Amino acid sequence: MTPRVLIVAGSDSGGGAGIQADIRTVTMLGGHAMTAIAAITAQNTLGVQAIHAVPPEMVVAQMKSVIDDIGVDAVKIGMIGAAETAAAVAEVLEALPGVPIVFDPVMVATSGAVLADAATVDAFERLMRVATLVTPNLPEAAALGGVEAIRAHGAAVLLKGGHDAGDVIADTLIAADGTRQTWQAVRIETVHTHGTGCTLASAIATGVARGLPLAEAVARARLFVRIALREAPGFGAGHGPMGHHRVRLDNDLGAPTPNQITLPATDHAASFAFYRALGLTPIVDSDARYARFESAGGTTLSIEAAAEVGGRAIVFIEVADLDAAVAVARAQGIEVADPVDQSWGWREARLADPAGNALCLYSAGENRRFPPWRLTCPD
């Protein structure tokens, strides 16, 4: 199924956030993005120079046009533009029972520009009542009265911790029933963070449109954002856009994905030079016994001392949930070793095919392409 995601948000002329970031996110995650543009902005990496709100009736017309013909599996709401628009959008969404709605209560741009006045923020209350999930950052949550005030409307809340101090960022999902789940990760030091909130909300919307449980959709969306941050192209003199286009084979693991192979090497230096000469980019080089390369498409290849891999190649197949994948394989009569947490940040379960070829089911997240020891200057 190709998930159909309707995005109601503002346009960012610089392409870093808003509708532009939403479309890129949904597309990279295999969805079909549809849009109702609520505001037009003139902005770049340095700030927002002008905002023009689209009349509410035109926003509604865009929504109804795609809803009535194409259909919708999830809705993402971003920058609204005006209080009247918020009310009009809520009225349309109230007629879509059962469709998951992710509401990102955008108030201030990354550059600091105000994107919602007091009347518009007050009008968010009706949108929160129809939302499945609200995704405020810390200042936005405070402006909306706190997490419990948001939850009082019946929605789950993803409280984003990026504005908090410290080297570790914690995001907490508070489900509608009050249960909590927290994800922690080391802060990625970059100024190119424009569009993180838009991207996260759209990625979550794409996940729930696929039918993923909310927590799983959040986990995959966070990974998408983190890799896009690492892949930021560095455009502009201020808060630049992220690298959505560079997220490859890292996130959309709806099915097992072969994306890494390890080959035995008898001469590390010679093999290292060979694969570099082929045009692969070295990202790990460890103790003259192991190295990993990546391709432009995101697939990785490693070389390892022949004695350590038994002199044979190993094909690695990434899965979203290793324990579940092992259980499925065993149910089909396939012998799989118990999963093992490895010191390099991967979780692995070894097996072999009927011909004796070595395979490994694994989960690694960022660590396949962005381990802490990734080479910063491959040359």
N, C-alpha and C positions, 0 to 999 in steps of 0.2 A: 504494500500500500504506500502510495505517495501521500504523506500528510499535507492537508490543506490548511495553511495558517494565514488568518486575516490579521493584518497589522494596522492599528489605528495610531498614528504618531505624526511627528513633524519631520519635514525634510531638512537635511543638513547639506548645504551646498559644498562643504568641504569633504563630504563622504565619510567622515569618521564615525558619526553617531546617527541617531534617528533612523528614518526609513531606509537610508542607504546601508547602514550597518545591519539593520534587521533583515533586509533582503539577502545580503551576503551570508549571514548566519544561517538562515533557513535553507538557502540553496546548498551551502556546503554540507549541511546535515541531511540532505536528501529530500527536503520538503519543497512544496510549491508555495511561494510567498505571494499574497494578494494584499493590496494596500488601500487605505483610506487616509489621505493626507490631511491632517488637521491644521497644520501651520507650515508656512514657508519661511525659512531662515536664511539670512546671508551670514555665513560664519566660516571660519577657518581654524587653524590650530591655535591662534592667538585670542580668539574670542568670538562673540556674536555681535555683528554690526547692525542687524535689522531683523525684525520679526513681523510677519504678516499672517494674521489668523484667517483661515479659510472659513467662509460662512457655514454655520452649523448644518443648514439644509444641504449643502454640497457634500459635507462629510457623511451625512446620513445617506445621501444618494449613492456615494461610492460604496458604502457598506452594503446597502440593499442590492446593488447591482451584482456584486459577486456572491452574496449569500443566496439570492434567488436562483442563480444559474449554476455556479460552480460548486457551492456548498462549502462548509467550514468544519474543520476538525478541532480547531483551537483558535483563540483570539489572543493577541498581545496588544496591550494598550500602553503607549508611551506618552510623549508630550502631547497635551490636549489643546493648548492655545487659549481657551476662554472658558468661563464658567458655563455659558450657554451650550457650548459644544459638549462639555462633560455630561450635562443633563440629557442632551439629545442622543449621545452615544449610549448612555446607560439605558435609555428607553428602548433602543434597538436590541441591546444585549439581553434585556429582561425577557424578550420574546424568543430567546435561544436556550431553553432549559436543557441541561445536560452537556452543553458545550463548555469545556474547560477554558477559563479566562485568566490570563496572567497580567496583572496590573503593575506596571513600574511607575510609581508616583513621581515622575520627573518634576523637579522644582528648580534646580540650579544646574547649569552646565559645568563640565569639568573645568572650564576657564573661569568660572565664578559668575557668569551671566545668569540673571534671574529669568526663568522660563515659565513661571506660573505665579500670578499675583495672588493676593489673599483671597479674593472671591473664587478663583479657580481652585485653590487648595481646599476651600470650604466645600466646593462642589464635588471633590473627590469622594465624599462620604457615600454618595449614591453608587459610584463605581466600585467602592470597596464592598458594597452589599451584594453586587453581582459577581465579584471576583472569586475565583477558586484559590488564587495565590496572589499576595501582595508582596513586592520585593523592594522594600525601602532600604536605603543606607542609614547610617546612624542619625545624621541630621534630619533626614526625611521622616524617620520614625518618630523623632522628638516633635517635629512640627505637626504630626498627625495624632499626637497625644500619647504616644508610646505603644508598645507591642500589644498590650492587653486591650487598649482602645481600638486598635485595628482588628484584633481577633473578635471583638464584640460584634462585629458585622457578619461573622460567620466564615471568614476566609482564613486559610493558612497564611503564615507569614515567613518569609525568608529574610532574616535580618542580616544585612551585609556588613562585614566588619572592616572594610578597607579604610575607612576614615579613622579607625582607632590607631593608637600609637603602638609601636613595637615591630619586631621583625617577623612575627607570625600573625597571619590573618585568620580570623575565625568567622565563619558564616554559620548561622544557626537557623534550622528549619523548625518552626513551631507549627505542628499540624493542627487541623481544626479541632481535634480532640485534646489538644494540649501536650501531646508527646513531643519530645525534642530530639533532634539529631544535629550534631555539630561536625563540621569539616574544618580542619586546620591545615595550613600550608605556609611555607616560607614566603614572605613578601618578595615579589619580583621587582627589583629596583629599575624603574624606567619612568620617564616623563610621558611616554606615549601610551596614555591610558584613556584617550578620548573614545567614548562609546562603550565602556565596559558594562555599564548598567543595561543599556539597550541590548547589547549582545547577549548578556546572561539571560535576560527575560525572554528574548526570542528563541534562544537555544532551549530553554525550559519548555516554552510553548510547543516547539517542534517535538520534543520528547513526549509530552503528554498527548499531543495529537497522534503520535504513533501508538499510544496506549500504554506507555511506560508508567509504572507507579511514580508518584510525585518525587519521592526521595531519590529514585534512580535517575529521573530526569534532571534533578538538581545536580547530582554528582557528575553526570556527563556534561552538563552545561558548564560547570565550574572548570572541568578539564579543557573544554573548548576555549574558554576565555583565557586560561593560563597559557595555553600554547599559542593562541593568537597574540597575546602580550609578548611572548618571547620572539615571535616572528614579525614584530612591528617593523615596517620598512624605514622608519626614521624621517618621515616627511614633515616639513614645516619647521618653524622656529619656536613653536610652543608645544602644547599637548597634542601630539600627533596621533594618527589613526593606528589601529592594530592591524595585524597581518592575517585577516580572515582567510585570504586566498592561499595561505601557506599551511593551513591545518590539513595534513594529509594522513589518512589511515590511523589517526590517533584517537578517534572519538566515536565514530558511528559504527559500533561493534554490534550491530543487530544480529550478526551471525559470526561464527569463528572466522578469523582473518589471517591467512598466512602473510606475514609482513617482515619476517626476520629469518635469516639463515646463518648458521655458523659453519665455516669450512676449516678443516685441519690445515695447519701450516707447518712445514718443516724448516723453513727459513723465514723468520718473521720480517726481517728488513726487505727481503726480495718480494714477499707477498704484499707488504705494505706499499712498496713502490709500484707494484703491478696494478693494484686496484686504484691507486691515485692516478696513475697514467690513464686508466680507463675513464676517468672523470668523476669518480665517486669522491665524496667529501669526508675526510676522516673526522670523527667526532669524539673518539676515545682511543687512547694509545697507552697501554699499561704494561710496564715492566718487560717490554720486548717479548711478551707471550700472548697478548691479546690486543686486538684493535677492532673498532666498529666504524663503519662507513654508512653514510646515508645518500639516497638518490634524490633527485629533484621531486620525484613523486612521493617521497616519504618512506619508501621501503628501506630497511637497513640490512646490512651484511656484515658479519664479523669473521675475523680470522683468529684462531686459537691454536696454541701449541698442540701438535698432533697427539702427543702422549696424553694430554688432558682430556681430549674428546674421543679417545679410543681410535683415532685415525679415521674417523668417518664424519660426514656432514650431519648436521642436525637442523631440521626444519622447525621453526617456532610458529605456533598458531595462537594469536591473541584472542582472548575472550573477555567479555565484560564481567562475567561472574565465574571465576575458576571453579569454585566448589560445585556450582550448578552444572557446569560443563562436564566435570568429572562424573557427576552423578548420571548425567544423560548418556555419556559414553559407556559407563559400566552397565547401565540398563540395556544397552545394545549388545552386551557381551564382550566389550572391548576391555582388555586389561590395562589399567592405568595406575601408576604409582600414586601414593597419597601426595597432596600438595605440600610444597616446602617453601617457606619464606627464605629467600636468599639475601645475603649480606649486601648485594648490589641493588636492592630495592625491587626485585622482581619476585613474583610468586609463581612457582613452576610445578608442573606434574608431568613426569616423563612417561612415554609409551613408545610402541613400535608398530609399524604397519605389517600386513601379512608377509611382505618380502624382507622384513627385518630392518627397514629404514628407520632411523631414529627420529622421533618427533617429540615436541614439547608443547603442551598446552600451558599458557601463561597469561598473567596480567601484570602490567608494568606502569600504565598511566604515562606520566611525563617522562619517566626514567628510561624509556626506550630511546628517545631522541634527545632528551635534555637531562641526563644524569648530573649530579652536582659536580662531577669531575669532567664534564664536557669540555673539549678543547675550545679555548676562546679565540685562538688564532691558528687555524689548521695549517697555515703556511709556515 
